[in-house]
Amino acid sequence: MRLGKLHIGCPVWACEHWRGSLYTASAPRSAWLQQYSTVFDCVEGNSTFYALPSLETARRWAGGICPGFQFALKLPRRITHDLRLTGAQAELAEFIAVARILQTQGCLGPSFIQLPPDFSTRYQATLEQFLRQLPSDMPWAVEVRHSSWFDEGPNEAGLDALLTALGIDKVLFDSRALFSQPASDAVERESQRRKPQTPWRTTTTAQHPFLRFIGRNQLHEVQPWIDQWASIIAGWLENGSNPYVFTHAPDDAFAPAFARRLHTAIGELLPQLPPLPPWPGEQEGGPRDTQMLLF
């Protein structure tokens, strides 16, 4: 049996707290992406939600990574939240120009469209019209947040059918662990204030299941959900799918350790899954966060 390809990573690569653990202690910021890509093979491009990089910056990203690395860019909020997918042709063209550079270099993962919290099924026709204009030779994913898309009935089935027909993945957002108990610190409290509690789903609509997994800073508290997702992800891989999995912690400092813990759990179910490479900072023997030494 040939497994699908597992892509696993974090929501960012620029995090000062990763010095001496994921990154070597002396690494300049300009070296972080390259060191990140020696361990993880994908990253959420959340920064593109706020501002697009220049074409030259995109070329620099593509030239500073290990082979096989993938960027999953988030569509700019100007398109999704300000214009609400309407009259956004110019802005979409700018985004696609950046994405094409990465695609040409073989490092473009699914670009994901995060809809506003109040973007309900009332706007289904707008969403469908927007999706049908996207280049079909590029991978895409859609994240819905309004409760009307989770009716376990015609609205949800209609969305799943549309995405399946277009070969677009459905973003699976799981914040159950985050809200499983009261916040243990101010960072978790802020994360609970900002993150949605959309219903848990495991539905896949294309070949790149896209999971955004929101945990807690105390990683042992997330283990029940890690074990549950490990089994699901292992099933995807056995079926030949190529999932993208991104681990979020309220404090980004713990995101790499979260990803490694999840990867380890998947590997226990699929011994043929290659282990993650060692972290550059651990190879160097620099200072490390205590949690990151537990596994």
N, C-alpha and C positions, 0 to 999 in steps of 0.2 A: 504493500500500500504506500502510495506517495502522498505525503502530507502537503497541504497548502502552505503558503508562506505567512508566517506570523510577523507583523510589523508592530513593534511596541516602543513607546517613548513617553515623553513628558509634554506639558503644555508650553514650555519655553526651553531655551538653551542658555540664556543669559541670566545666571543666578550667582551672585557673589558668595552665597552660603555653600556652594559646591566646591569651593577651593579646598584643596587638601583631602577631598573624598572622591567625587567624580572627576574633578580636575586636579592637576598638579598645583601645589601651593603657589608656585611662581609664575604660572601661565598668565600671559596678558589676555585681556578680553578678546583680542583678535584671534586667539588660539582656541577659545572655548568651543566654537562650533565644530572644529576639526576633532577635538578631544571627545566631545559629546558623540560624534558620529562613529567613533571607534567602539562605542558600547551599544548605543541605541541606533536603530536604522530608520527612525522617523521622528518628526516633531510637529506639534500643532503650531501653525503660523498665526497665532492670535494677534500679533502686532499688526497684521494687515487689516484687521477690523478697524483700527484707528487711523492708519496711514499706510499707503502703499510705498514700498521701497522704490528707489530709482531703478531703471533698467540695469545700470552699472552695478548697483548693490546686489541685484538678483544674480547677475553674472558672477559676482564675487562669492555669493553663497554657493552657487553651483560648483565653483572651482575649489572650494575649501572643505569638501566633505569626502568621506570614504565611498567607494563604489557601492551602489545599491541603496544609498540613503534617499529618503523621500520626505518632501515638505507637504504637509496638509494645510493649505492656506485657508483662512476664513475670509469670506467675502466682506468687503468694507461696509461699515454701518451706514455709510451714505446711500448705498444701494438697498440694504435690507431694512433699515430702521427709519431713515429720513425720507427716502423716495418710496419705500415699501414696494419695491420691485416694479415700479411704474415709471416710465420715462427715464430709465437709467441706462440707455444704450451707450452713451459716451463713457460713463463711469465703468460699465461692464467691459467695454473695449480696453480701457486702461488696465483693468485687472487682468484680462486675458493676455495682454501683451507681456505682463510680468510672468504669468503662469507659463506662457509659451517658451520663455527662456529656460525655465526649469524643465519643461517637458522636452525640449531639444537636447538637454544635457542628461535626460533619463532620470530626473530626480523629482518629478511631480507626482505626488500622491493625490488622493481625492480632495478637491476644494469643497469646503462645506459652507452651506447657506443656513445661517442661524436666524430664524424668523423672530420677530419681536414677540414679547409675551402676550400682546393683545391681538396678534395676527391669527384670527380664528378661521373656521371653515367658511365663514361668510366671504372670505377672499380666495376661495379655492380656485376660481377661474383665473384670478390674477396670478396665483402661484403656477398653475398649469401653463399659462401663456408664457411666463418667464422661463420655466424649465424647458419648454419646447424650443426656445431660441438659443439655448446653450449649445456650444460645439459638442457634438456627440463623440468626438475622438478624444475628449478629455474626461477624466473621472470626476464625478460630482457626488455630493451627499447633502441631505436636507435634515435639519433639526427643527422640529416643531415644538412649541411650548404651551400653546393655549389648550385648555382642557377639552375643547370640542373635537380635537383631533384624536382623542383617546376614548371614544365612546363605545368601544368594543362592538361597533355596529357599522352602519353604512358609511359614515364619515371616515373612520379609521380604515375600513376595508377599501374604500375608494382611493385614499392616499396610497396605501400599500400597492394597489393595482396599478396606479399611475406610475409610481416609482419603478415597479417591476417592468412595466412596459417600456420605460425609457432607459432602463439599465442604470438607474441612479440608486445609490445606497441610502438607507434611512439611518440617521444618527441615533444611536441608543445612548440615552443619558441616565445615569444611575447615581442618585444622591442619597440612597437609603441609608448607607453607613453614616454619612455626615449628620443626618437627622435622627439617628438611632438613640441618641442620648443628649443631654444638655451640653453646651459648649464647655470645653475645659480651659479655654483661654480666650483672650480678646480676638485673636486671629480667627479662631473657629467661630466665635460669635458673629463676626463680620461676614464670614463665609455663609453661615446659616441665614443671615439677613439677605444676602445677595443671590444665592443659588436657588433655582426653582426646585420644586418637589413634583416633577412630572411622574406619571405612573410608570412603573417598571415594565419594560418590554424587552423581548429578545428576537423580535421579528427581523428577518433579513429580506432584502428586496433585490440585491445584486451580489456580485462576487467579492465585494470588499466590505464585509460587516464593519461598522464604524462605531466604536464604543468610547464614550467619555465617562470614565469611572471616577467618582468623587469620593474621597475617603476622609480620614481624620488624621491628625498629627501623630497620635499614638497608634502606630500601625497594627499592633496586636488587636486593637479594637475593631479592625476592618476584616480580620481573618475569615469570619463566616461568609462574608460576601466575596472575598477573594476565592475561597474554595468553590463557591457556587459558580462564579464566572469562569474559573479554571476549567470546570467540567464542560461548560457551554462552549468556550473557545476551543477546547480540545475537539469537541464534536464538529465545529466549523472546519477545523484543519483536516480532520479525517474525511470530511466531505469534499475537500479540495478547494474550499474558500480561502481567501487571503485577507484576513482581518487586520484592521488598524485599531490599536488599543492605546489609549492615552490615560495615564494615571495622574489625577489631580489631588493634591493635598491642600488644605487651607493655607498652610505655609509651604511655599515651593521648595523649601529646604529638604522636605521629606519625599518629594515626588520621585526622584530616582530610586530610592530604597523601596518605595511602594511598587514601582515597575519591576524591580528585581524580585521582590517577594511574589508578585503575581506570576512572573515568568517561571520562577522556581516551582510554583504550584502546578502550572501547566506541564512543566517538564516531568513532574512526578507521575502524571497520567500518560504522558507520551515520552518515553525514554529516548526515542529517536530525535527529539527536538534538541538542536544544538544549544548548549548553555550560552548565556550572555558572556561576552569577553570581560576580563578584569577591568576595574576602573583605573584610569591613569594615576589618580591621586593615591589610591591604595597601593599601586605598584611602587610609587615613589616612597611610600611609608610615611606620608605626612599625617597631620592631625585629622581625625575623623569624628563625625557625630556618633555618639554612643549607640543610637538606634541602628545606625548603618552597620555596626559591627555584630549585630545579633544574629545575622544570617549571612 
